[in-house]
Amino acid sequence: MHLRRPGAGLTALVVMFTAPPLAAQSNTTWLVGAGLSLPAGVFNAYANNGSDITAGWEHRFGKHPFAVRLDLSYATNTDTTGIGFHETTHLINAMANVVYHFQGARPRLYALLGVGHFSRRFSSDDPNDAPINDSRLGLQVGEGLIFRFRSAAIFVEGRFVTGVGPQPLRFFPVVVGIRFGGGTQ
C-alpha cells in the first residue's frame, strides 16, 4: 500500500487536538463511531458478531445534564450454517434519545434512553429460509464514557437495542468514536 500524503494523518490529529473548539458557543455535538454488533437472545442462535456504524447529533440545553440526541445506526451480522449456507442480517435504527450526562466525573459518564424506528432485513442462500423485511418500533438503552480533548472528544458506548413485537430481535452495539462541536463535554 502506497500513501500519497504520509503527513495527512498526523496533520489531522494535530488539528483535531489543538484547534479551537468547533462551534465553541454551541451546545450541539456531532458524533460518529464504529464497533461491534453483538447478537442477543434468539438472534444469537443464528448470527455471529458483526459490525456497527453509528452517526448522530446531540443538543444540550445550557449547563443542564440532560440532552436530546438523534442517531442512526447500521449493523450487519452474518452466519454460515453447518451445511454451508450463508445468512446475513442488516439492521437499521433511527432513534430519538434522552441523554443524561453525570456531572463532575472524568471521564464523563452518560446514560441514554431512546425510541424510534427499527428495520431488519434477513437473507439466506438456503432455499428453506424465507427472506425477512420488517420494520417496527425500536427501543434502546445504554451507557457511555466521554474522554474530552481540546476540540473533540472520544466516546465509548454500549447500548441494548430491541425491536418491539413478536419474536423481538435484540443486539448490543459497542461503539468507539469521535464527538465534535461545542457540546462535546
C-alpha positions as CSV (number, residue, x, y, z in Angstrom):
1,M,0.0,0.0,0.0
2,H,1.4,3.4,-1.0
3,L,0.4,6.5,0.9
4,R,0.2,9.6,-1.3
5,R,0.3,12.0,1.7
6,P,2.0,10.4,4.6
7,G,1.7,13.5,6.8
8,A,-2.1,13.9,6.3
9,G,-3.0,11.7,9.2
10,L,-0.5,13.5,11.5
11,T,-1.9,16.8,10.4
12,A,-5.4,15.7,11.0
13,L,-4.5,14.7,14.6
14,V,-2.7,17.9,15.3
15,V,-5.7,20.0,14.0
16,M,-8.2,17.8,16.0
17,F,-6.4,18.2,19.3
18,T,-5.0,21.8,19.0
19,A,-7.5,23.8,17.0
20,P,-10.1,25.9,18.9
21,P,-13.3,24.0,19.6
22,L,-15.7,23.8,16.7
23,A,-18.8,26.0,17.2
24,A,-17.4,26.9,20.7
25,Q,-20.6,28.8,21.7
26,S,-22.9,26.0,20.6
27,N,-24.4,23.2,22.7
28,T,-24.6,21.0,19.6
29,T,-22.4,17.9,19.2
30,W,-22.0,15.6,16.2
31,L,-20.8,12.1,16.7
32,V,-19.6,9.2,14.5
33,G,-18.4,5.8,15.6
34,A,-17.9,2.2,14.7
35,G,-17.7,-1.0,16.5
36,L,-19.3,-4.4,17.1
37,S,-22.8,-5.7,16.8
38,L,-23.3,-8.4,19.4
39,P,-26.4,-10.5,18.9
40,A,-28.5,-11.5,21.9
41,G,-31.4,-13.8,22.6
42,V,-32.9,-15.7,19.7
43,F,-30.7,-13.6,17.3
44,N,-27.6,-15.0,19.0
45,A,-28.7,-18.5,17.9
46,Y,-28.3,-17.8,14.2
47,A,-25.9,-14.8,13.9
48,N,-22.3,-14.2,14.6
49,N,-20.8,-11.0,16.0
50,G,-20.9,-8.3,13.3
51,S,-20.1,-4.6,12.7
52,D,-22.0,-1.4,13.6
53,I,-21.7,2.1,12.4
54,T,-23.4,5.0,14.3
55,A,-23.8,8.7,13.5
56,G,-25.7,11.2,15.5
57,W,-26.5,14.7,16.6
58,E,-26.9,15.8,20.2
59,H,-28.0,19.0,21.8
60,R,-27.6,20.1,25.4
61,F,-29.8,22.7,27.0
62,G,-27.4,25.2,28.6
63,K,-25.5,23.7,31.6
64,H,-28.2,21.2,32.4
65,P,-27.2,17.5,32.4
66,F,-30.0,16.5,30.0
67,A,-29.7,16.4,26.2
68,V,-31.6,15.2,23.2
69,R,-29.9,13.0,20.7
70,L,-30.9,11.7,17.3
71,D,-28.8,8.8,16.0
72,L,-28.8,6.5,13.0
73,S,-27.1,3.1,13.2
74,Y,-26.4,0.4,10.6
75,A,-25.4,-3.1,11.8
76,T,-24.7,-6.2,9.8
77,N,-24.3,-9.8,11.2
78,T,-23.5,-12.9,9.1
79,D,-23.5,-16.6,9.7
80,T,-22.5,-19.6,7.8
81,T,-24.7,-22.6,8.7
82,G,-23.3,-26.0,9.4
83,I,-24.3,-27.2,5.9
84,G,-22.6,-24.3,4.1
85,F,-25.4,-21.7,3.6
86,H,-24.6,-18.1,4.1
87,E,-27.1,-15.8,6.0
88,T,-26.9,-12.1,6.5
89,T,-29.0,-9.8,8.7
90,H,-28.9,-6.0,8.2
91,L,-30.3,-3.7,11.0
92,I,-31.1,-0.1,10.6
93,N,-32.2,2.0,13.5
94,A,-33.2,5.7,13.7
95,M,-33.6,6.7,17.3
96,A,-34.6,9.8,19.3
97,N,-32.9,9.7,22.8
98,V,-32.9,11.5,26.1
99,V,-29.3,11.6,27.4
100,Y,-28.3,12.3,31.0
101,H,-24.7,13.4,31.5
102,F,-23.4,12.7,35.0
103,Q,-21.8,15.8,36.4
104,G,-18.2,16.0,37.8
105,A,-16.9,12.7,36.7
106,R,-13.8,12.5,34.5
107,P,-14.1,10.8,32.1
108,R,-17.7,11.9,31.7
109,L,-20.3,9.2,32.1
110,Y,-23.7,9.3,30.4
111,A,-26.8,7.2,30.1
112,L,-29.3,7.2,27.2
113,L,-32.8,6.0,26.6
114,G,-34.3,6.1,23.2
115,V,-37.3,5.2,21.0
116,G,-37.6,5.1,17.2
117,H,-37.6,3.1,14.0
118,F,-36.1,-0.4,13.8
119,S,-35.7,-2.1,10.4
120,R,-34.4,-5.7,9.8
121,R,-33.6,-7.4,6.5
122,F,-32.6,-11.1,6.6
123,S,-31.4,-13.0,3.6
124,S,-30.0,-16.5,3.1
125,D,-28.9,-18.6,0.2
126,D,-30.7,-21.6,1.9
127,P,-33.8,-22.3,-0.2
128,N,-35.7,-23.3,3.0
129,D,-35.1,-19.9,4.7
130,A,-37.6,-17.2,3.7
131,P,-36.2,-13.6,3.4
132,I,-37.4,-11.2,6.1
133,N,-38.0,-7.5,5.6
134,D,-39.8,-5.8,8.5
135,S,-40.0,-2.6,10.4
136,R,-41.2,-1.9,13.9
137,L,-40.9,0.3,16.9
138,G,-37.4,0.2,18.4
139,L,-36.1,0.8,21.9
140,Q,-32.6,1.3,23.2
141,V,-30.9,1.9,26.5
142,G,-27.2,2.4,27.0
143,E,-24.3,4.0,28.8
144,G,-21.1,5.6,27.6
145,L,-17.9,7.4,28.6
146,I,-16.6,10.6,27.0
147,F,-12.9,11.4,27.1
148,R,-12.6,15.2,26.4
149,F,-9.8,16.8,24.4
150,R,-9.5,20.4,23.3
151,S,-11.7,20.5,20.2
152,A,-13.1,17.0,20.2
153,A,-13.8,14.0,22.4
154,I,-13.6,10.3,22.1
155,F,-16.5,8.2,23.3
156,V,-17.0,4.6,24.1
157,E,-20.6,3.4,24.2
158,G,-22.6,0.3,24.8
159,R,-26.3,0.0,24.1
160,F,-29.0,-2.6,24.2
161,V,-31.4,-2.4,21.2
162,T,-34.6,-4.3,20.6
163,G,-37.4,-4.2,18.1
164,V,-40.8,-4.4,19.8
165,G,-43.2,-7.1,18.7
166,P,-43.4,-10.8,18.2
167,Q,-40.0,-12.5,18.0
168,P,-38.1,-9.4,19.0
169,L,-34.6,-9.1,17.6
170,R,-32.1,-7.9,20.2
171,F,-28.5,-6.9,20.0
172,F,-25.7,-4.9,21.7
173,P,-23.8,-2.3,19.7
174,V,-20.5,-1.5,21.3
175,V,-19.1,1.6,19.6
176,V,-15.9,3.8,19.8
177,G,-16.0,7.1,18.0
178,I,-15.4,10.8,18.0
179,R,-17.6,13.7,19.2
180,F,-17.1,17.2,17.9
181,G,-18.7,20.5,18.2
182,G,-19.5,22.9,21.1
183,G,-21.3,20.4,23.3
184,T,-18.6,17.7,23.4
185,Q,-18.4,17.8,27.2
